[in-house]
Amino acid sequence: MTLRSLLLSAAATACALPAMADVNIYTTRQPELIEPVMAAFTEATGIAVNLAFVQDGLVERLKAEAGRSPADLVMTVDIANLQQIVDADVIQPVESDVLTAAIPENQRSPDNLWFALTERARIVYASKDRVADGEVTTYEDLASDQWQGRICTRSGTHNYNLALLSAVIAHHGEEAAREWAAGIRANLARKPEGNDRAQVRAIWAGECDISLGNTYYMGQMLADPEQTEWANSVRIIFPTFEDGGTHVNVSGIAMTKAAPNREEALQLMEFLVSPEAQSIYAELNSEYPVLPSAEVSELVASWGSFDADTVDLTELANHRPAALRIMEEVNFDG
């Protein structure tokens, strides 16, 4: 199903209610990545959505505005950022049977403070020429001597890698996680630098054979003529933990404490977990919907399927301080 038909389907099937007020959203996501799904909501309900892109200082802004904040909702990525919003005490719990029925338990706050909307897997990008099928199977194996001098990755202290290391802690404990991080560091082909796409470029250039990265970057690279060749030089592999599945992280949404338009904001939150909206949102970002019944895009489906790890994301957030300490102790970026 095309994006246009999904938009029309969402408008046709959603329950249209008379507009009472706008919904105001602070988001760290680029507005163009979420505007189409918001347009579908407005067309279905008559409720306008105002997006404010807040790249830095989101929590500080909400704390400063306190009860005067015009923001009804916050949309951001990564469990670390969602937990930071929780810790700042600037959001409120949302009781909704629609949300709890749609979103798996491990992908929403146990106290209903935040809810995942899409997920992305942290996978391995592997050279099509230099890495054989079946050569990468588990995250644990990445620390083995087999990969000495063959791995590229971004900074170990970036949220994406800290979340992955937090998952290692959840599965194996801190000492084993320290050994794993040290093993990955020993296998690096170069000092950590750049973003996830820069690692794929390094594989294309022959500097390394595999890299850690998020799935949606493949979609971004294929959409950029300057990066398409990099993308075509690798394939996506979904490692698993020895006692679990493939590590995933999420984008999510929460309602602010101030929320001047709570009823309309809740209506939008529930719309965003409908099958139509989930498919639109996930396709726009080359991500996976959290709603099991929603369709993935044709491109994302072409990368293959995986079994997501079931570790609770709140547990990963709780392990983040230990993960950061371990990365610093092993001098991962040094």
Disulfide bonds with the S-S distance in Angstrom:
Cys152-Cys208 2.17
